[in-house]
Amino acid sequence: MTMAKLKRDKETSTAVQKIVLLLFGIGPILVMLWFLSSNGFFNPPGT
């Protein structure tokens, strides 16, 4: 019983770690890209 519980908790914690890594790893990059594109950073000069 306890081994199954430990295994399930370990799987849950790895899933949580992946979600946190995704949130804090890719999140800021997406926010930066959105901010730059909303300010016209990716538009060609002179338009």
GIKABEL-V995666 format. One record per residue. N is the residue number from 1. PHI is phi in radians with two decimals (NA if undefined). OMEGA is omega in radians with two decimals (999 if undefined). D_FIRST is the distance of its C-alpha to the first C-alpha in Angstrom with 2 decimals. Layout:
BEGIN
N & PHI & OMEGA & D_FIRST
N & PHI & OMEGA & D_FIRST
END
This chain:
BEGIN
1 & NA & -3.09 & 0.00
2 & -1.20 & 3.13 & 3.78
3 & -1.12 & 3.12 & 5.52
4 & -1.13 & 3.14 & 5.41
5 & -1.14 & 3.13 & 6.35
6 & -1.10 & 3.14 & 8.75
7 & -1.12 & -3.14 & 10.09
8 & -1.14 & 3.10 & 10.80
9 & -1.11 & 3.13 & 12.42
10 & -1.13 & 3.11 & 14.35
11 & -1.12 & 3.12 & 15.62
12 & -1.12 & -3.10 & 16.64
13 & -1.17 & 3.10 & 18.42
14 & -1.19 & 3.09 & 20.28
15 & -1.13 & 3.12 & 21.39
16 & -1.12 & 3.12 & 22.61
17 & -1.08 & 3.12 & 24.36
18 & -1.14 & 3.14 & 26.10
19 & -1.13 & -3.14 & 27.29
20 & -1.13 & 3.12 & 28.60
21 & -1.09 & 3.11 & 30.29
22 & -1.10 & -3.09 & 31.88
23 & -1.11 & -3.06 & 33.03
24 & -1.52 & 3.13 & 34.57
25 & -1.57 & -3.06 & 35.71
26 & -1.62 & -3.12 & 37.36
27 & -0.94 & -3.14 & 38.02
28 & -1.07 & 3.11 & 40.82
29 & -1.15 & 3.11 & 42.43
30 & -1.12 & 3.12 & 42.60
31 & -1.12 & 3.12 & 44.02
32 & -1.11 & 3.12 & 46.62
33 & -1.09 & 3.11 & 47.64
34 & -1.11 & -3.14 & 47.98
35 & -1.11 & -3.13 & 50.02
36 & -1.14 & -3.12 & 52.31
37 & -1.24 & 3.12 & 52.90
38 & -1.25 & 3.09 & 53.62
39 & -1.59 & 3.10 & 56.22
40 & 1.40 & -3.10 & 57.84
41 & -1.17 & -3.07 & 56.82
42 & -1.59 & 3.09 & 56.41
43 & -1.31 & 3.10 & 59.68
44 & -1.13 & -3.12 & 62.58
45 & -1.12 & 3.10 & 65.12
46 & 1.56 & 3.12 & 68.12
47 & -1.91 & 999 & 66.51
END
